[in-house]
Each structure stands twice: as C-alpha cells, then as structure tokens.
Amino acid sequence: MHDARALIDMGAEAIRRLARRGYALDLSGLESLHSRRNQNVRSADDLRAESKRVAGEVQRTAKEGGDITGLKERARELKEEIREIEAGQEQIEAQLRELLLSIPNLPDDAAPDGDSEEFAVEVRRIGTPPAFPFEPKDHVDLGEATGILDFGRATKLSGPRFAVSRGAGAALERALATLFLDLHTRRHGYTEYAVPYLVTRKTMTGTGQLPKFEEDLFKTGVADRDLFLIPTAEVPLTNLYADEIIPRAELPLGLTAHTPCFRSEAGSYGRDTRGLIRQHQFAKVEIVKIVEPETADAELETMVGHAEACLEALGLAYRVVRLAAGDTGFSARLTYDIEVWIPSQNTYREISSVSNFGTFQARRANIRTRGEDGKPKLVATLNGSGLPIGRTLAALLEQGQQQDGSIDLPESLFPYLGFRRISADGTPQA
C-alpha cells in the first residue's frame, strides 16, 4: 500500500511509473479524496476544541449561578455535529483506503518496459539442456509409466489439477523439500518455521493478495471464521511481524518454510493445466527476507543466488530473467524469474520468482524497525520460491529420463533417498 501524500508529491512521476505496468493513476481523484480527508480531520478537531471550551463555560457559569440553558444547547449541538463529521470521516477513510489498496507497487526503473514474458531480459544461463537420442517424454507420461505419479486417482479424490505421488515419487518429493530446507538453513542462514495454512483476511491483505486477488484464493466456510488457505508461505512468514517494531539489531531476518500452497488458478488453461506445472494444491519451500530498505536491492540479488543454488545442487539447466514492469506482480518493485529447462516443451519454464517489494507490504502490514534516530520506520520485504516441489520434480524427471524409461537422479539427493535411479517400472535402484 502507498502513502497517499507520497504519491501526490511525486505527481507526474508516479503516473509515469505506474503507467509502465498498465495502471492509470487518477492523481486528481486521489488528491481530492486526500484533501477531503484532511479537511474533515481539521473540522473535527476544531469542533472538539469548541466542545471542550463550551463544557468549561458550562461548569464556570453553573458555579457562578448563571443561566446555562443556552450553553447546554450549544454543547448538545456540537456533539451532534461531531458525530456527523466522524461518520463522514469514516466513509472518506474507507474510500481512501480502498483506493490505496488497489494501487500496485511502483515498478523499479531497472525493470524493462513491456507487459508480458516476451519482454523479459535474460540475465544468464546456467548448464546445458540435455540432448536426447530419442523423443523426450513429458513428466506426466514418465510419472504414470513408472507408477510414481497418479493423476487419475487424484482426480477421483479431488477433481482435476491435483496429483498423487507414490513410492519413489513420494520419497523424491520429501527428499527435495529436505534438501532445499537444509540449503537455506545450513548454508544460507534462514530460520525454518512451521506456520498455519489458514490465515485471516487481514493477513492476506498485508502481503497484497487481498482485496485484488480474492478469486484466486480458496476460502473456508466454517461458521463465522473468515479464513483463507495460503497461496504461498510468503503470506504467514511475512505477516509474523505484522504490527510490530523489529529491533534494528535483529535485521536482516531470513525465514523459510515448507508448506502446501492452494490456488484456484482462475483463468489458466492449456498445457499448464496438465501435470504438475499449474495445480490447485502443491508444495513449496519459500524464502523471505525482512531488511532495512537501504539494503533491499543487494538482498534481492543474494536471494536469487539462494534459489539458484537449489537448481545447481540438482544439476538442472536453467536461466535467470528480469521481468518487464508490466509483467511484475502487484506488490513487487522488481522481480527475477528463474526458469528451468523442460525438454518436452523444448523451452525454459518459470520455477521460481524472487521479488523485492520495497516498503509496499510493510506499510500494509505495519511492519517497522527504528532508524538511527530511534524513530519508527518501515522495513523492506522480499520473497522467493526456493523451490516448488512439483515443478522441480517435473524438471528432474524430464531432464533425467533415459531411453529405457528409467530416470537418473542427481547425486545430491542420494543421502536423502538412498537410491540414484528410478527404473522403468518405478523401482528405486541404488
């Protein structure tokens, strides 16, 4: 969320930057609403001051034996005027808050122009995509042929776009999550958390999922509880510090968690709805940083490296791109996508997004620290996928597939699995 005064003071610059992401800022409307709010505040303060003065006169006049009838009537009128102006103030505050909550973050000028993935700028490529002397299968066919993935029974249980993993597949999912958590906690310095999977509307609003993206969320209908299933661990991890002032000496904070994620994926279709790429429920290891704003740009680069380390440990070919301003998420200033090679599609597909939100989420969630002068100030927040289990599994199956139908696995997973290969019939092989 934005500071209205800051947007107004930026003027044409705010309009320019938001236009880069396809948002037309009604600056005059914002300024008018903000001005009405301030005028109401001043009017209410003046009326309260007069009410206090009249109350004092009532007491003095009564002590002196004078007539207080007129003063009491004026006191009653002032109370009614204050009630009316406070009611109007609540309406204006609600309108201003609703407007500010709908305005996306200002994109960083480092984000290229454009409104789709076609305008992303490639930063680097790591690894060589495997070349096969046969037509590579996709992960769905590989998983079902080996028996380690079962989409039919998942559909029977829950409908389309769910998956069941079995045997070596389930073990592989568990191994991936543990490997990623070990990397982030032992090498990268994050603290692991176990967090709730159901959160409040206020929590969802704090990180920017609400009010704009409610149709993409799963909501519970239990009694009067207004709870949502988390779309990513970013939501509970970041909001752990909502409405708090974090001691400056504790920054930067690094948090990680392995959780299920739930998304309705409204409007998505086509090839991504087949298999593990875009599901209603999937598991993911998330990384979050809470830092001083001055260090956020450097922390973003560091976090991209942390997500890359997961792919490098698995020996997967990938590339890093910087997203265009118009393709950057609602809350983000700048985002890097890490894309892994998917042989069956003969292209790179997104496996991790790492974003710098600046103070945008911190303002919404009221997360602060203290500056050198001791006064409270907003922190900056960042987050990234480190990594999603399903998409990583898909890339491993496809990049590791062999002509005989077996799948070779990276050496880094052996300590977690106890096997290095999945045979064509799904049997683990040392």
N, C-alpha and C positions, 0 to 999 in steps of 0.2 A: 504494500500500500504506500501511497505517496503522501508527503506533506503538501497540503494544498497551497500554502504560501510559497513553498519552494518552486512548484510548477508555475505559479503565476509570475513569480520573479524571473523565471527562465524565459517565459514568454515564447517568442518565435523559435527559440532553440528547443524547447520541449515539444512544440508542434512538429518541428523537423525530425527530431529523433524518433518520436512515436510514429510518424508517417512512414519511416523506414520499415516498420513491422506491420504496416497496413492499418494502423489505428489513427482515426481522425479525432484529435483532441479539440473539444469545444471549449476553448480557453475563456471566451466571454461568458459562457454559461457557468463555468466553474467559478470565475471571478465574481459574478453576480451572486451566486449561492453563498460563496465565502463572505462577501460583503454583507449580505443579509444576516448571516450568522453573527458576524461581529457587531452589527448594529443592534441586533436583538440582545446580545450579551451586554452591551453598553446600556441599553434601555432598562434591562432587568436590574443591572447594578444601580442605576440611578433611582429606580423605584424602590429598591430595597433600602437605599440610603435615606430616601424620603420617609419611608415607613418607619425606619428606626428613629428619625428625627421627630415624627409625629407621635410615636409611642412615648418618647421622652417628654414631649409637651403635655401629653395626657396626664402623665404622672405629676409633673410640676403644677399644672393647673388644678388638678384634684387636691393636691396638698394645700394650695393657696385658697381653696374653696370656690374656685371659679367654675364657670359652665363648660363642661367637656363634651356636650352633645355634638357640636359641630366637628370637634376633633375626632371623636369616636367614629362618626360617619365617614370622615376622610380616611381614617385608618382602615375601615372596612372596605372602602373603595380601592385603596391601594393594594390590599390583599387580593382582591378580585382581579385587579389589573396584573398583578404579579403572576397569579395562577394562569391567566390567559396568555401572557407573554412566555411563560415557561412551557406551556403546551405547544405554542408555536415554535419555540426553540427546539423542543424535542423533534418536531416534524422536520425542521430545517437540518438539524444534526443528522437525522436518519437519511435524508435525501443526500446530504453531502457525503456521508459515509458510504452509502450505496454507490454513488458516482465514483468515489476514490477507489473502492474495492474493485470496480470494473475496469480501471485503467491499468494496462500492463506495465511491466517494468520498462525503463528506458534502456534500449539496447546500447551496448558498448560500441564505440566507433570502430573498434577492431573487428567487429562482425561485418562480413562483406554484405553488399546490397543483394537483394533478391528475396523471394518468398517461398522457395522450395529447396529440396535437397540438391537440385541441379546446380544451385548457385553456391554450394558449399565449396570451401577452398581446402584442397588436400595439403596436409602439413607434412606427413611422412608415411612410408610403407615399411613394414617390418615382416621379414620372412618371405619365402617364395611359395605361392599357391601350388599345391601338389598337381603333378601331371599324371593322368591315369592312362594305361594302355587299353582301357575299356570305357564304356559309357557309365559315368558315376551315377549311383542311385541317390535319391534324396533320403533324408533321415527317417521319414515315415516308412518307406519301403524297407530300409535297413532294420529299423526297430521292430517292425512287425515280422519280417523274415526271421530274425534271430529270436523273436519272442520276448524281447526285453521291453517293448512298448506295446500297449494295447489301447487303441483309440476306440474300438468298437464297444468294449465293456465300459469304458469311461462314459461314452455317450449313453449307454443303458442306465448308468448311475445318475448322470447329471445333465445330459443333453450334449449338444455339440460344443467343441472347443474346450474340452478337458482331456486329460491324459492319465493313464495308469502306467506306472513303470513296475517292472518285475525282475526278480533275480539280480543278475549283473547290472541291469538298468537302474534298479533302486539303489544298489550298492554304489554305483557310479555317481548318482545324484548326491548321496550322503558324502562321498569322498570329495567331490568338488566343493561342496559347502565348507567342509572342514579345512581343505587346502586353502581356500580363499580367506577364511577367518584366521587361520594360522599366519598367512602372509601379512594380513592387515594388523593383527595384534602383536605378533612377534617381530616383524621386520619394519612395519610402517608406523607403529606407535599408537594405533587406535585402541580404545577401550570397548570390549564387547558388551552388548546389552541384550537382555531378553525383554521384549516390550509387548504391550497389549496389541491385539489385532483389530480391536474395535475401539473407535475414538469418537469424540464428540464433534458437533458441528463447529464449535469454537476452534477446536484443534485443527480441523480440516481448513478452516478459514485462515488460520495462522500461516500455513505454508502455501496458500493460494489455490487449493483445489476447489474451494467454495468461495463465492457463490457461482462462479462461471462454469464449472465442470461437473455439476451435480449429476447430469445424465450419464456420466462415465463411471459413476460410483455405485456400489451395492450398499443399500441401506437396510437396516434391520427394522422389523415392525413389531418389536416387543413392547407391549404396554405403552407407557409414555416416554420410553427411552429413545432419544434422538441420536442413534449411534450409526456409524458408517464403518464398513470393512476397509482396511487400509489398502490403497493402491500401491504403496511402497513404504518401506521402513523410514524413509525420509520424514514422513509425517509425524510419527511418535518420537523419533530421535530428536528432531529439531525442536519440537514443542516441549520436550522435557524441561527446557529452560524458559518457557513462556512466563511472562510477568515476573521475571527475576532479574536481579542485577548480579552478574557474574564477576567475582573479584578479578581484577586485571591480571594478577599474578597467575591465574589459572588458565589464561588464554595462551596459545590456541587449544581448543578442545577437539579431539578426534573421537568419533563414535562410530561403531559398526554393529550390525545385527543381521541375522539370517532369519527371514520371515516369509510366510506366504504373502502373495500380493493378489488383490482382487480388482478386476477392471471389466466393465461392461463392454468396452471397446465399441461404443456406439458409432456406427457409420463405417467400420472397417469391413473389408471384403476381399475376395480374390485369393491369390496364392498364400497370403499370410495367414489365412484362417485354417489352412491345412497344416496339421502337425504342431510343433512346439513354438513357432515363431510368435503367434499372437493368440493367447488364450485368456479365458476368463479367470483362471487361477494358475499362478506359477510361483516358484520360489526364487528368492534373490538375496544376495548379500549386498547390503548397502553401506556406503561410507559417507559420513557427514563431518564437516568441519564448522566450528564456530570460532571466529577470529576477529581481530581488530580490523576495521575497514581498510586501513593503510596497507595491510599485508595480503588482502584477498586475491589480488591479481597473481602474486607469486604462489599462493596456496593453490590456486586453480591449476597451474602448471604441475605442481607437485602431485596433486590428486590424479591428474591424467596419467602421470607416471605410475601411480599405485594401481590404477585399473589395468594399465598395460602390463604390469608385472604379472598379473594373473594369466594373461594370454601367453606371455613369454614363457612362464613356467610350464605351460601346456604345449609349447611349440607350435601354436596356431598362427597361421599367416593372417595379418590384419593391416589396417591403415587407420590413420587419425585424420579427421577433417574438422574444420572450424565452420559451424553452421552460419548461414545467412541470417541477417537481422529479422527478416520476415518469417523465418522457419524456426526461430528460437522460442522456447516455451514461455508461457505467460509471465512467470515470475523471474525468469533469468535475464541477466545482463549479457552474458556471453556463454556459449556452450560449445564444447568439443564433443563430437561423436567419435567413438571407436567402432570400426566396422570390421567384422571378421569375414574371411573368405568362405563362401558357401558354394562348393563345387557344382551341385545340381542346378544352381541358378547362374553359375559362371559369373558371379559378381560378389562384391562386398556388401554385407548387410549389418545394420546397426546392432551392436551388442552391449554398448554402454554409452550413456550420456553423462558428461561431467559438467556441472554448471556453477557459475558464480552469480549469486543473487544480490550481491551488494547488501544494502540495509533494507531491501524491499520486504523480505519475510520478517526480519527483526522488528520492523515497525508494526506490521500486522499482528505479530505475536508478543510484542512488547518485551523483547529480549535486549538487555542492555549490559554495559560494563561501566567503568568510570575512567574518565580521561586523566591526564596528568594533573589537571586542576582539581580532581576529585569529584567533578560533576558527572552525572549520568550521561551516557551517550549510547547510541545504537551500535550493536555489533554487526558484523557481516556473516552471512551463512553461505555454505557451499555444499553440494552433494553430488554423488555419482554412483553408478552401478558398479559393483566390484566383486562378482559379476552375477547376471541372471543365470540360474542353473539350467533351465530348459534350453535356452539359445546356445549356451556353451556346450551342452550335451549334443545338440543338433550339429554344431560345427565339428565336435570331436568325432562323431560317427561318420560324417561325410568326408572329413579330411583324412581320417584313419582307415577308411574302407579298403579292403583288399579284393582281388579278383575272385577269390574263392568264397566270398561272402563273409569272411571274418573281419574283425575290426581291431587294428593295433592301437594301443593306448600309450600315452606318454609315460616315461619313466618316473616322472614326479608324482604320479598317482599310485605307484606300486606300494609305498609304505601305508597308504590308506586303504588299498584294495586287496593286496596280496596276489594280484594277477596282472598280467600285461596285455592280455588279448581276450577278446570275446569271439568264440568260434562261430561258425555259420549257424549252428543250432542253439546259440546262446550260452554255451557252457564256458565258464571262466577258465582261462589257460594261463599257467604261470609262465 
